[in-house]
Structures are given as C-alpha cells and as structure tokens.
Amino acid sequence: MSSRFIRLALFAFGVSLACTDVPTASEEIAQDPDLGLNAEPICSNGDGVNSAMAALAASTAKELGRWNPSVDFAQGTAASNWYTTLTATGKARCADGKCANTQAILDLQKSTPNSVKFGTVVFNANNFVSQLTSNWNSQKNCELRGGTGDANCSAELHQLTFKSKTAGACDTIFTYDAKTPAGVTLTAPNLKNKLLFFGGTSNPYLAFSSTGTTVSIDPTYGLTEGVTSTAGACTAACTAISASSLAGTCCSCNGVNKTFVKSAWNASTFLCQ
C-alpha cells in the first residue's frame, strides 16, 4: 500500500492504537503488504507526526521490549538541536546496542524538509521535533506528580516479547506477550500510562481498551518491520527503513514507480524518488 498506518492493541490491560475496525479475512488478504498493492490511506494523517509517533511506539516495543520513555529516551535540548535521543540505558536494551530501527525513526527529526512522505502526506520534521520534546516533558511531569496508578503515570515493570504477526485493518499487526521481567503474569500493568510520550489520548492513533494479555502493533508500513514485495513487483512504500540497502531497487509511491535512494540523515532510511 502507498501509505500505511498504525494499530496498537494491548489486550487485558491496556492499549489499542487504531483508526478502523479489524477487517474480515477477505479484507486482510486485500491489504496484505506482501502483495505490493497501492491504495489510498485508510486513516488521515495530518502532517505525519501522529503516524511517526505511533511507529516509534511500535519500534520501541519491538527493540527495547518495554515502554519506559522517561528512562529510555532523553528530552530534546538546545545542546542537541532539540532532538530527542535514546539514552545509554535505552540502547543497552537492544540486541544491536544501538536500536537501529528506533534510532532511524528518531532521525526523522533531522530529515530534509518535504522529503519524507507517508503516501500523500508530507512529513513535517520540525513539528516532530517539538512534539517529541513536549511529549517527553509531559510524560516525566506526570510521573513526578506522586500518588498511585493513573495519578502518577505508574506502570508495572514489564517485558514485551514478539509473538506473531498477521494482516490488520491498517497494516501488519505485530503481537507481543506482555509479562513481568521475571516472566510471570502482570497484575496491575497500566501500560497505557507510559504512552504519553507517543501522544497519549491526543494522538488519534491511540485508543485504550482492556481485554487480554498481549500487545498488538500495526505500525506504519516500511518504518518498523522492513519492506517486502512479490517477485517482479515494486515495494509499495514512499519511505522505508531497512537494515539492508534498498538503494536502486524499485519502489512505488502513490502509484508511481520510482527507485529507492538512501537518505542523507540516516543510512537505514530510504526514500522513493
């Protein structure tokens, strides 16, 4: 699809991030990213910031295995050109020691103006920079209020472990088991309290529910799980993050076939140009 969006669901204790209802089996087949299809976006995306925020939530769950943004991320400061960064603690949680996919999403803060597209939406890097800093401060201030539960954004220590992926309403749903670091069932997780950093209730891609013991994530196609296409077909993504080079390979952005070009700000980010 030319533009992919985000679905996040935390069954039983927390969170769903969604724009539409779960599709029927036939709808899932029609939306399978492996088919290299192009289509208009299901969900509106404004300046692309809310979608990028949700993709960051998905990538954080996948690579860092938890949501603890006030510890794993550092707020933007003048010294960092106001760019929000990963902390040493956050990087240490990633298998590669650098959280390559999550870092690539953060590096969208440095992207050339008007160069990144999510389908027909042109991503606004400046808005992403300011929103990340504002959200980090909101997360930290909430946690410092004191009290218990929702009153201070507390959440049970947890570990998210990849379980499966299936076709979803907006894209591929990634499902994770959510347990304590010791591997036992969470009793009072309140994981939604750790999502202020990613937009919380002000992000239209975030909606909270309480129904099970897994978390499912349907991230913006190309930003978290890499890209796929059938033999002879162009990859349907305007922007893609990939550990292996996509430079020179065929891509399709808004129905127009082009080739991927490596971005100037991150070696793992490729633009369909």
C-alpha positions as CSV (number, residue, x, y, z in Angstrom):
1,M,0.0,0.0,0.0
2,S,1.2,3.5,-0.7
3,S,0.6,4.7,2.8
4,R,0.5,2.6,6.0
5,F,-0.9,3.5,9.4
6,I,-0.8,2.2,12.9
7,R,-2.8,-0.2,15.0
8,L,-1.8,-0.9,18.6
9,A,-3.8,-3.1,20.9
10,L,-3.0,-4.1,24.5
11,F,-5.4,-6.8,25.4
12,A,-6.4,-7.1,29.1
13,F,-4.6,-4.2,30.5
14,G,-4.3,-1.5,28.2
15,V,-3.9,-0.2,24.9
16,S,-5.1,-0.2,21.4
17,L,-3.8,2.1,18.7
18,A,-6.2,2.1,15.8
19,C,-8.1,4.0,13.2
20,T,-10.5,1.4,11.9
21,D,-12.1,-1.9,13.0
22,V,-10.4,-5.2,12.5
23,P,-11.0,-6.3,8.9
24,T,-12.6,-9.5,7.7
25,A,-10.5,-12.3,6.3
26,S,-11.1,-11.2,2.8
27,E,-10.1,-7.6,3.7
28,E,-6.9,-8.8,5.4
29,I,-5.9,-10.6,2.1
30,A,-6.6,-7.5,0.1
31,Q,-4.4,-5.4,2.4
32,D,-1.5,-7.8,2.7
33,P,1.7,-5.7,2.2
34,D,3.4,-8.7,0.7
35,L,1.1,-8.3,-2.4
36,G,2.7,-5.0,-3.2
37,L,-0.7,-3.2,-3.5
38,N,-1.2,0.5,-3.8
39,A,-4.2,2.1,-2.2
40,E,-5.4,5.4,-0.6
41,P,-4.7,5.6,3.1
42,I,-7.5,4.3,5.4
43,C,-6.8,6.9,8.1
44,S,-6.0,10.6,7.7
45,N,-2.5,11.5,8.9
46,G,-2.2,15.3,9.0
47,D,1.5,16.3,9.0
48,G,2.6,12.7,9.5
49,V,3.7,13.3,13.1
50,N,1.0,11.2,14.8
51,S,1.8,8.3,12.5
52,A,5.5,8.6,13.2
53,M,4.8,8.7,16.9
54,A,2.9,5.5,16.8
55,A,5.6,3.9,14.6
56,L,8.0,4.9,17.3
57,A,5.8,3.2,19.9
58,A,5.8,0.1,17.8
59,S,9.6,0.1,17.2
60,T,10.3,0.7,20.9
61,A,8.2,-2.3,21.9
62,K,10.0,-4.4,19.3
63,E,13.6,-3.4,20.0
64,L,13.6,-2.2,23.6
65,G,10.9,-4.7,24.8
66,R,9.1,-2.2,27.0
67,W,7.6,1.3,27.2
68,N,9.6,3.4,29.7
69,P,10.3,6.6,27.7
70,S,11.4,8.8,30.5
71,V,14.2,6.4,31.2
72,D,15.0,5.1,27.7
73,F,14.8,8.5,25.9
74,A,16.2,11.9,26.7
75,Q,14.3,15.1,26.1
76,G,15.4,17.4,23.3
77,T,17.6,20.3,24.5
78,A,19.3,23.3,22.8
79,A,22.6,21.3,23.0
80,S,21.1,18.5,20.9
81,N,19.4,20.9,18.5
82,W,16.2,20.0,20.4
83,Y,16.4,16.4,19.0
84,T,15.0,13.8,21.4
85,T,17.6,10.9,21.7
86,L,17.9,7.4,23.1
87,T,19.7,7.1,26.4
88,A,22.6,4.7,27.1
89,T,20.0,2.7,29.2
90,G,17.7,2.5,26.3
91,K,20.4,1.5,23.8
92,A,21.6,-1.2,26.2
93,R,18.2,-2.9,25.9
94,C,18.6,-3.5,22.2
95,A,20.3,-6.6,20.8
96,D,22.5,-4.5,18.5
97,G,23.4,-2.0,21.2
98,K,22.1,0.9,19.2
99,C,18.4,0.2,18.5
100,A,18.8,0.8,14.8
101,N,15.2,0.9,13.8
102,T,14.1,3.1,16.6
103,Q,17.1,5.4,16.0
104,A,16.1,5.7,12.3
105,I,12.6,6.8,13.3
106,L,14.1,9.4,15.8
107,D,16.4,10.6,13.0
108,L,13.4,11.7,11.0
109,Q,13.8,14.7,13.2
110,K,16.8,15.6,11.0
111,S,15.1,14.9,7.7
112,T,15.3,17.3,4.8
113,P,12.2,19.4,4.7
114,N,9.4,18.0,2.5
115,S,11.5,14.9,1.6
116,V,9.7,12.3,3.7
117,K,6.2,11.1,2.6
118,F,3.8,8.7,4.1
119,G,1.6,8.2,1.0
120,T,0.2,11.6,0.0
121,V,1.1,13.0,3.4
122,V,4.3,15.1,3.6
123,F,6.0,14.6,6.9
124,N,6.8,17.7,9.0
125,A,10.2,17.2,10.7
126,N,10.1,20.4,12.7
127,N,6.7,19.5,14.2
128,F,8.1,16.0,15.1
129,V,11.0,17.6,16.9
130,S,8.8,19.9,19.0
131,Q,6.2,17.3,19.7
132,L,8.7,14.7,20.9
133,T,10.2,17.2,23.4
134,S,6.8,18.3,24.6
135,N,5.6,14.8,25.0
136,W,8.7,13.7,26.9
137,N,8.2,16.5,29.4
138,S,4.5,15.6,29.8
139,Q,5.4,12.0,30.5
140,K,8.1,12.9,33.0
141,N,6.0,15.6,34.8
142,C,3.1,13.1,35.1
143,E,5.4,10.6,36.7
144,L,6.7,13.1,39.2
145,R,3.2,14.0,40.5
146,G,3.2,11.3,43.1
147,G,0.3,9.1,44.0
148,T,-0.5,5.7,42.6
149,G,-1.9,4.3,39.4
150,D,-3.1,6.8,36.8
151,A,-2.4,9.6,39.2
152,N,1.3,9.5,38.6
153,C,1.6,7.5,35.3
154,S,2.9,4.5,37.1
155,A,3.0,1.1,35.3
156,E,4.1,-2.3,36.4
157,L,7.6,-3.3,35.2
158,H,7.1,-5.3,32.1
159,Q,8.8,-7.1,29.2
160,L,7.3,-7.2,25.7
161,T,8.3,-10.3,23.6
162,F,7.4,-10.8,20.0
163,K,4.8,-13.5,19.4
164,S,3.3,-13.3,15.9
165,K,2.3,-11.1,13.0
166,T,-0.9,-11.1,11.0
167,A,-2.7,-8.8,8.4
168,G,-4.5,-6.0,10.1
169,A,-7.0,-3.2,9.5
170,C,-4.3,-0.7,8.5
171,D,-1.3,-2.9,8.0
172,T,0.5,-5.9,9.6
173,I,-0.4,-6.5,13.3
174,F,2.6,-7.5,15.4
175,T,1.6,-9.2,18.6
176,Y,3.8,-9.4,21.8
177,D,3.4,-11.2,25.1
178,A,3.4,-8.8,28.0
179,K,4.8,-10.2,31.2
180,T,7.0,-9.1,34.1
181,P,10.7,-9.2,33.6
182,A,10.7,-12.5,35.6
183,G,8.3,-14.0,33.0
184,V,5.1,-14.1,35.1
185,T,1.7,-12.5,34.5
186,L,1.3,-8.8,35.1
187,T,-1.2,-7.9,37.8
188,A,-1.6,-4.2,37.6
189,P,0.3,-3.1,34.5
190,N,-1.4,0.2,33.5
191,L,0.9,0.3,30.4
192,K,-1.2,3.0,28.8
193,N,0.4,5.3,31.4
194,K,3.7,5.1,29.5
195,L,2.3,6.2,26.2
196,L,2.0,10.0,26.9
197,F,5.4,10.2,25.2
198,F,3.9,8.7,22.0
199,G,0.9,11.1,22.0
200,G,-1.4,9.5,24.6
201,T,-5.1,10.4,24.1
202,S,-4.2,13.4,22.0
203,N,-2.9,11.1,19.3
204,P,-5.8,9.9,17.2
205,Y,-3.9,6.7,16.5
206,L,-4.1,5.8,20.2
207,A,-7.2,4.4,21.8
208,F,-7.2,2.5,25.0
209,S,-9.0,-0.7,25.9
210,S,-8.8,-3.5,28.5
211,T,-9.3,-7.1,27.3
212,G,-6.3,-9.8,27.4
213,T,-2.5,-10.4,27.9
214,T,-0.8,-9.5,24.7
215,V,0.0,-6.3,22.9
216,S,-0.5,-6.0,19.2
217,I,1.0,-3.3,17.0
218,D,0.1,-2.4,13.4
219,P,2.9,0.1,12.5
220,T,3.3,2.4,9.5
221,Y,4.5,0.2,6.7
222,G,8.2,0.5,6.0
223,L,9.1,2.1,9.3
224,T,9.3,-0.8,11.6
225,E,9.3,-4.3,10.1
226,G,11.2,-3.6,6.9
227,V,9.6,-3.9,3.4
228,T,8.5,-6.8,1.3
229,S,7.2,-7.3,-2.2
230,T,6.4,-10.2,-4.6
231,A,8.9,-11.1,-7.3
232,G,8.9,-8.5,-10.0
233,A,6.8,-6.1,-8.1
234,C,7.9,-2.7,-6.7
235,T,7.9,-2.2,-3.0
236,A,4.9,-0.1,-2.1
237,A,6.3,2.5,0.3
238,C,7.3,6.1,-0.1
239,T,9.7,5.9,2.9
240,A,11.3,2.8,4.2
241,I,13.7,1.8,7.0
242,S,15.8,-1.3,6.2
243,A,18.9,-2.9,7.7
244,S,20.0,-3.9,4.2
245,S,20.4,-1.4,1.4
246,L,17.4,-0.7,-0.8
247,A,19.2,1.8,-2.9
248,G,18.4,1.5,-6.6
249,T,15.6,-1.0,-6.1
250,C,12.1,-0.4,-7.5
251,C,9.5,1.3,-5.3
252,S,6.0,2.7,-5.7
253,C,4.9,5.9,-4.1
254,N,1.3,6.9,-4.6
255,G,1.0,4.6,-7.6
256,V,4.1,5.9,-9.4
257,N,7.1,3.6,-9.8
258,K,10.5,5.0,-8.9
259,T,13.6,3.8,-7.1
260,F,14.8,4.0,-3.5
261,V,17.5,6.5,-2.7
262,K,19.4,6.4,0.7
263,S,18.5,9.4,2.8
264,A,21.2,12.0,3.8
265,W,20.4,11.7,7.5
266,N,20.3,8.0,8.3
267,A,21.9,5.1,6.4
268,S,19.0,2.8,7.0
269,T,16.3,5.2,5.7
270,F,15.4,5.1,2.0
271,L,13.2,7.5,0.0
272,C,11.2,6.5,-3.1
273,Q,12.3,9.2,-5.6
